[in-house]
Amino acid sequence: MRDTLFQLVRVIIRDKHPNRSETDIAKQMEVMREGKIEDWIWLKILDKMYEEADSQVLLEQIKELLNSKPQLDDKALESSRKRLTRE
């Protein structure tokens, strides 16, 4: 599944940037494999993998899930970083 996802991401990037070299695309893909996939790419994935109505339902479910997830504020994040560096 993961390989299929990254093949689709490669196609999406190629569609958006048709003049970009394979080397540049490979570098961008490597960054994504190690980090995160940008939101606009996830939207394209949903559009390509599902019919419009289904992708809209999934998008709404994802938004609800993300909104219900507790978020750390900047102070809490900084505090947790300081605790980690003191150990």
Sequence and secondary structure as in RCSB ss.txt:
>XXXX:A:sequence
MRDTLFQLVRVIIRDKHPNRSETDIAKQMEVMREGKIEDWIWLKILDKMYEEADSQVLLEQIKELLNSKPQLDDK
ALESSRKRLTRE
>XXXX:A:secstr
 HHHHHHHHHHHHHHH TTS HHHHHHHHHHHHHS   HHHHHHHHHHHS HHHHHHHHHHHHHHHHHS    HH
HHHHHHHHHHH 
